Amino acid sequence: MAYPHSNLNFEKMLMKFITEEGPMLEMLTWLCEKLMNTEVASKINADKKVL
């Protein structure tokens, strides 16, 4: 099932990245930060479940 507004955030982010001096570097930096935050959050939650 497709959501009618599922691309709005993507389009806004894409425009933000395109206006930067190095759009690919900005996209990769953003993605790496999100992945690191997700990894840390999952480790913190895993630690809480063990206790």
C-alpha positions as CSV (number, residue, x, y, z in Angstrom):
1,M,0.0,0.0,0.0
2,A,1.4,3.3,-1.0
3,Y,1.0,6.4,1.1
4,P,0.1,9.6,-0.9
5,H,2.5,11.8,1.1
6,S,5.4,9.4,1.6
7,N,7.8,11.3,-0.6
8,L,7.3,14.7,0.9
9,N,10.0,14.4,3.5
10,F,12.3,12.8,1.0
11,E,11.8,15.6,-1.5
12,K,12.5,18.3,1.2
13,M,15.7,16.5,2.3
14,L,16.8,16.1,-1.3
15,M,16.4,19.8,-1.9
16,K,18.4,20.5,1.3
17,F,21.2,18.3,0.2
18,I,21.3,19.6,-3.3
19,T,21.8,23.2,-2.1
20,E,24.9,22.1,-0.2
21,E,28.4,22.5,-1.6
22,G,29.0,18.7,-1.5
23,P,25.5,17.0,-1.8
24,M,26.8,13.4,-1.8
25,L,29.0,14.0,1.2
26,E,26.1,15.7,3.1
27,M,23.8,12.7,2.3
28,L,26.4,10.2,3.4
29,T,27.1,12.1,6.6
30,W,23.5,12.3,7.4
31,L,22.9,8.6,6.7
32,C,26.0,7.6,8.8
33,E,24.7,9.8,11.8
34,K,21.3,8.2,11.6
35,L,22.8,4.6,11.4
36,M,25.1,5.3,14.4
37,N,22.2,6.8,16.4
38,T,20.1,3.7,15.7
39,E,22.9,1.4,16.6
40,V,23.5,3.1,19.9
41,A,19.7,3.2,20.7
42,S,19.4,-0.5,20.0
43,K,22.4,-1.3,22.3
44,I,21.0,0.8,25.1
45,N,17.6,-0.9,24.8
46,A,19.3,-4.3,24.7
47,D,21.2,-3.5,27.9
48,K,17.9,-2.4,29.6
49,K,16.2,-5.7,28.7
50,V,19.1,-7.8,30.2
51,L,18.7,-6.0,33.5
